[in-house]
Amino acid sequence: MSAPEVIVYSSTGCPYCEKVKSFLKGQGIEFEERNASIHKEYFDQLKERKIFGTPATLINGKLVLGFQEKKFNKLLGLTEDQSPMATTTPQAETNIENADSIFQPVSEKILEEVYDFVTIGGGPAGASAAVYAARGKLKTLVIDKAPKAGTLAITHKIANYPGVREELTGLELLTRMQAQAKDFGAEFVRSTVLSVDFSDEIKLIELAEGRIKAKSVFIGVGAKAPSSKIKGEEEFTGRGVSYCSTCDAAFYQDQVVAVVGDNDEAIHEAQNLAKYCKTVKLLIPTELKGDVDFTLLENNPKVEIYKRHRVREITGTDSVEKVIVLTDKRVEQVWDVDGIFLYLGGMMPGTDFLKGSVMRDEEGYVMVDDLLRTNVDGVFAGGDARRTPIKQAVISAADGAIAALSAEQHVNKRSKLRPQYS
Ligand SMILES: Cc1cc2nc3c(=O)[nH]c(=O)nc-3n(C[C@H](O)[C@H](O)[C@H](O)COP(=O)(O)OP(=O)(O)OC[C@H]3O[C@@H](n4cnc5c(N)ncnc54)[C@H](O)[C@@H]3O)c2cc1C
């Protein structure tokens, strides 16, 4: 058989591009690399094909987006056990209690699975739900967009969580819950849920990386969404205003963007955007919240950091052209930008992405019954995302437990909830 013609469109700093290249190298397959961050003509070639992300690999003219091991194997005529990635030992990955190591990127394998239980949000509600679901032998996935930026994760000290006597940060407590769920077999991915489709028995959850399939879903997204919009935000959403760098960064190649936020999510997104943009202007309106590692950004020449700067207004004609900024000296300035990425927090349930898929009240809280069932069979909600009597970590964790047991009843078609006694 003649050697396949393989072209890899890559970008600088893209981890999945590295995965694709090392996979091909591991197989001894020669390929032509076309770095779209360095050579504009390659970026234009992608745009012409309406491809707005890397890696994009052409194998004998057939396109593979992202790192899709199975597709590579198929198109290259390889068997699964020839694949160098087939040797990972899941055992070695467990018992590492570190927020960064618990969450993995979304892989092709995850996109192919049909999960019994998926929790959107990995805070105390989602993490506790994952403990119960995974222990109840449901194939469980936790999706969280910013594991170090949820309400519990940014809490400095937790003194009232039953059974925890020592001084613990919110993130330490949360990491314990997540590690416990992982020990029972739950998987964790870092990604933003963009939309959902609950119209069929198998629920669909849209991420920038692809679609997750689930027999039951728990909505545990907390209540950290901003309560008001910036002037111009709504008008320019999708035309320069974005909330997801994974989805939209490639549109800002060599351009200038502003990132606004005060937590790990904003830092993470600014870091990602810096791989594409000429300049990233990070505006931190107040103090940084939670466990935030700033060092990588401070040493990145493409990133400009503006502490105590706020965005007053977003303006433009057809798309975003300028932002009006109130500086730390309370002076108004007009900055030219091509786009703005917003990661601001507040006290509202972050449930807009659900649209009309489940019933929500006038403030966006998901409506549930005593078993935390929404109006859609197989979809549950809890923690701060429902109207709880009071917002506390222990209450969210209890909600997670109830919802997971309800989901187990749904998935296994039981007549009653089954408690977990040891
Ligand atoms: C300042 C402050 C101090 C507090 N102190 C205490 C305390 O001392 N003790 C106590 O018991 N409680 C305390 N609380 C309350 C407690 O932190 C919350 O009640 C609890 O964290 C809510 O849990 P949750 O899982 O519902 O939401 P969160 O903890 O907010 O977790 C929600 C998760 O969902 C993720 N998410 C959101 N949207 C998406 C999406 N579209 N896609 C993917 N992931 C998404 C977020 O990244 C986040 O990690 C405090 C709250 C605040 C604000």
The ligand as a MOL file (V3000), in Angstrom:
LIG
                    3D

  0  0  0     0  0            999 V3000
M  V30 BEGIN CTAB
M  V30 COUNTS 53 58 0 0 0
M  V30 BEGIN ATOM
M  V30 1 C -18.4490 34.4640 49.2500 0
M  V30 2 C -19.1100 33.1520 49.5340 0
M  V30 3 C -18.7210 32.4260 50.6400 0
M  V30 4 C -19.3540 31.1990 50.9260 0
M  V30 5 N -18.9800 30.5070 52.0330 0
M  V30 6 C -19.6000 29.3520 52.3400 0
M  V30 7 C -19.2510 28.6210 53.5140 0
M  V30 8 O -18.3970 29.0590 54.2970 0
M  V30 9 N -19.8830 27.4380 53.7260 0
M  V30 10 C -20.8330 26.9440 52.8830 0
M  V30 11 O -21.3640 25.8690 53.1380 0
M  V30 12 N -21.1810 27.6090 51.7740 0
M  V30 13 C -20.6030 28.8070 51.4780 0
M  V30 14 N -20.9780 29.5020 50.3540 0
M  V30 15 C -22.0250 28.9440 49.4790 0
M  V30 16 C -21.5000 27.7700 48.6340 0
M  V30 17 O -20.2180 28.0860 48.1070 0
M  V30 18 C -22.4810 27.4770 47.5050 0
M  V30 19 O -23.7760 27.2940 48.0280 0
M  V30 20 C -22.0840 26.2050 46.7410 0
M  V30 21 O -20.7640 26.3080 46.2520 0
M  V30 22 C -23.0270 25.9460 45.5670 0
M  V30 23 O -22.6280 24.7550 44.9660 0
M  V30 24 P -23.0270 24.4060 43.4550 0
M  V30 25 O -22.3500 23.1460 43.1480 0
M  V30 26 O -24.4780 24.5180 43.3120 0
M  V30 27 O -22.4050 25.6250 42.6020 0
M  V30 28 P -20.8960 26.0790 42.3930 0
M  V30 29 O -20.0580 25.8020 43.5740 0
M  V30 30 O -20.9630 27.4990 41.9530 0
M  V30 31 O -20.4040 25.1680 41.1810 0
M  V30 32 C -20.9880 25.2920 39.9120 0
M  V30 33 C -19.9890 24.8000 38.8780 0
M  V30 34 O -20.6450 24.7660 37.5980 0
M  V30 35 C -19.7370 25.1610 36.5940 0
M  V30 36 N -20.4990 25.6660 35.4420 0
M  V30 37 C -21.3430 26.7280 35.3940 0
M  V30 38 N -21.8680 26.8580 34.1640 0
M  V30 39 C -21.3420 25.8670 33.4050 0
M  V30 40 C -21.4900 25.4920 32.0330 0
M  V30 41 N -22.2990 26.1510 31.1990 0
M  V30 42 N -20.7630 24.4370 31.5790 0
M  V30 43 C -19.9480 23.7360 32.3980 0
M  V30 44 N -19.7770 24.0640 33.7190 0
M  V30 45 C -20.4680 25.1010 34.2050 0
M  V30 46 C -18.9040 26.2490 37.2670 0
M  V30 47 O -17.6320 26.4020 36.6390 0
M  V30 48 C -18.7820 25.7230 38.7030 0
M  V30 49 O -17.5920 25.0120 38.9340 0
M  V30 50 C -20.3470 30.7060 50.0530 0
M  V30 51 C -20.7240 31.4430 48.9320 0
M  V30 52 C -20.1290 32.6650 48.6760 0
M  V30 53 C -20.5390 33.4650 47.4780 0
M  V30 END ATOM
M  V30 BEGIN BOND
M  V30 1 1 1 2
M  V30 2 1 2 3
M  V30 3 2 2 52
M  V30 4 2 3 4
M  V30 5 1 4 5
M  V30 6 1 4 50
M  V30 7 2 5 6
M  V30 8 1 6 7
M  V30 9 1 6 13
M  V30 10 2 7 8
M  V30 11 1 7 9
M  V30 12 1 9 10
M  V30 13 2 10 11
M  V30 14 1 10 12
M  V30 15 2 12 13
M  V30 16 1 13 14
M  V30 17 1 14 15
M  V30 18 1 14 50
M  V30 19 1 15 16
M  V30 20 1 16 17
M  V30 21 1 16 18
M  V30 22 1 18 19
M  V30 23 1 18 20
M  V30 24 1 20 21
M  V30 25 1 20 22
M  V30 26 1 22 23
M  V30 27 1 23 24
M  V30 28 2 24 25
M  V30 29 1 24 26
M  V30 30 1 24 27
M  V30 31 1 27 28
M  V30 32 2 28 29
M  V30 33 1 28 30
M  V30 34 1 28 31
M  V30 35 1 31 32
M  V30 36 1 32 33
M  V30 37 1 33 34
M  V30 38 1 33 48
M  V30 39 1 34 35
M  V30 40 1 35 36
M  V30 41 1 35 46
M  V30 42 1 36 37
M  V30 43 1 36 45
M  V30 44 2 37 38
M  V30 45 1 38 39
M  V30 46 1 39 40
M  V30 47 2 39 45
M  V30 48 1 40 41
M  V30 49 2 40 42
M  V30 50 1 42 43
M  V30 51 2 43 44
M  V30 52 1 44 45
M  V30 53 1 46 47
M  V30 54 1 46 48
M  V30 55 1 48 49
M  V30 56 2 50 51
M  V30 57 1 51 52
M  V30 58 1 52 53
M  V30 END BOND
M  V30 END CTAB
M  END
